[in-house]
């Protein structure tokens, strides 16, 4: 067991703490920012925001992401992926390790993940009653993606659709958060979220390099497995480059306010991570510095974009 991984001592911690840590909270920040981009997009369009529905929207999005993470750990334990993953870089890859290290059982993780998804659905029903039935379509699609990412029979990541799931999932989070406030579908949140969703997708993409051997052994045929490390490494540049070019193009077209160009600054982090990946794609241990850089690039891009959108109403 890696020294920094959760250990059996967590069994003696309060249950709320154990359950909270099982959700992999460090990755929930991306969901929070995705909802804030959607709320900011609505506000920038002149919509009068409702605090109650905004708060419940954020909570539901976080519950959905947490449930997805927990169920992913459950199904990766069932198919043997995490047990076989000796090249993992904790806490970024290889799951929460709660099942493997005896902190929680597979049954506990299944029940917990399912409960989180049920709470998400219940909260979503209330929010839909306040904003409109269109939100039910967004919520149903999001829950299907979150469950089907790892669960049979869909096993979307096994089929090379994991990156598409992440992109679509985060686009739905932002569009849904905007819909709750606007009570209708609109283009601004979709335009705003594309760059952010691509950068979050890159978090999954680079995390698959250390996990590649274990994933291949478990039948996960995602693109890093299909292409091999040397060819797949260029996909990181494609995703990051597309994200920043999208934002620049949207500003040039007048679809985003010009201060949104500030959201291009995290390209420095993406470039540094890309340099490491290009040099060390086949040596998992050497990728460790690139993983937090990739997360930081997505988070900082999203934060800047949300702030710019919110302030643009007053410019």
Number of C-alpha atoms within 10 A of each C-alpha: 10 11 7 8 12 23 16 12 9 17 14 9 10 9 11 9 11 17 18 11 16 25 26 17 15 11 19 18 13 24 24 21 25 32 29 26 31 30 30 29 36 27 20 20 16 11 15 11 16 12 10 9 19 20 13 18 28 20 19 23 28 24 24 28 31 27 28 25 25 28 28 23 27 27 20 20 20 14 16 16 24 25 17 17 19 15 17 24 20 16 17 21 21 24 26 24 23 25 22 18 16 15 21 18 14 20 11 15 24 18 14 20 27 18 14 23 23 16 16 24 19 12 18 22 16 13 22 20 12 14 16 15 14 15 25 17 12 19 23 13 14 23 20 13 22 24 22 20 26 24 20 11 8 14 18 23 21 21 14 17 15 24 22 15 20 23 20 18 25 26 26 27 32 29 30 30 30 30 25 27 25 22 19 15 15 15 10 17 27 20 17 27 28 21 30 32 29 26 29 29 26 28 25 18 22 25 22 23 26 27 23 26 19 22 25 16 15 17 15 24 20 21 22 26 22 14 13 14 22 14 13 20 23 14 17 23 19 12 18 25 17 16 24 23 13 19 26 20 13 19 16 13 11 10 14 22 19 16 15 21 19 14 24 19 14 20 19 12 19 24 19 14 23 24 15 16 28 18 13 17 23 17 13 19 13 15 23 19 13 22 22 16 20 29 23 19 26 29 23 19 23 27 18 21 30 26 17 24 26 20 15 19 15 7 7
